[in-house]
Amino acid sequence: MTATQQGRKSLPMAGDSPVEQDAGKVSPDWVRISGASAIALRFASGRFSRDFDFGGITLLLNYDAGCKSECSYCGLARTRPGAYEDKSFIRVDWPLVRTDDLVDRMAEHHDKLTRLCISMVTNPFAFRDTCDITRRIRSKVSAPLSILVAPPTLNRKKMETFAELGVDMIGIGLDAVTEDLFRQHRTDVPAGGSGLSWEKYWSVVHDARDIFGPWKVNCHTLVGLGETDADMVDMFVHLRDKEIFSYLFCFNPEPDSRLGEQPKSPIARWRRIQLAKHLIETEGFGPEQFDFDGDGNLALVQGPAVVVEQSVTSGIPFMTDGCPGENGEPGCTRPYGSYRPSESFRDFPFQPTPQDIVQIRAELALDDIFQPAR
């Protein structure tokens, strides 16, 4: 997204609906939308660095007090320096718009929409306001609708309400793939407080799976918080066996956050984990087909050569994970969620080209770890 990479408050206006930034404009009457969504719906001018169809619109609840959570890697964390309205989320701008203007604009561009997603934050009013916004959307827009939920604000009855309102998929930002890492990054709160609960998150995962059904729930998993490759593979297998998607993100340090100085994972590790997830989730690979060294690093992948080769050639393992569109096509493509616009694609919001596959192969260095099954 070259999108005139300006600060939030200087984002341009478009049409009759200016992008607003003033304090006091809170959900449910106001929401933030991703920079890519703002461009797609003509709230902001700009273009993507490479042309592709974009129809996945993402909303983020907005409150003057911000999000009550204090995750070590998140740009919205309470103790990250700066005013909340100036903070970024996954390192992209989230301009503020009127909810009704947004719904009208989505209705106007309904033929281009593939997936809508409301991202909650940890706030006492988040459930109430998410229901309100969902009703407004459903009154005018029929595109598939997901909610990225804030588990501390929910119980089973509230999840059932989301289903009754027309939500068809639920996302849970688990992020850390082990309990120890979850507690380290999401409950170790320097400013005080109890933080988030691993048990509560998994309770919401299980309730969502019961209510919404197979492959209608996803857990966000983040590479780069200190986990091993073995930890990632264990989580992929666990979620696959429960018919729950794992949506893979690459840690991308937010300046001034607690992990602001921590580097992201090397590209070779990232590519191999992307491929491993695809082989487990789509091709039925089991844990016995992966070997690790003494530090938990992926050392060997064993399986049919034709399956692995076709997977790499397709480019699909290296595309952005996101909720599908109405007919199963990629719906939410989240451009620039794992890398900056000036950097090479870590995940592709479109089908990688043959030239992209050449680069991916070089980054994978697959010959170093792959052994064809005999």
Order of alpha helices (4+ residues) and beta strands (2+ residues): beta-alpha-beta-beta-alpha-beta-alpha-beta-alpha-beta-alpha-alpha-beta-alpha-beta-alpha-beta-beta-alpha-alpha-beta
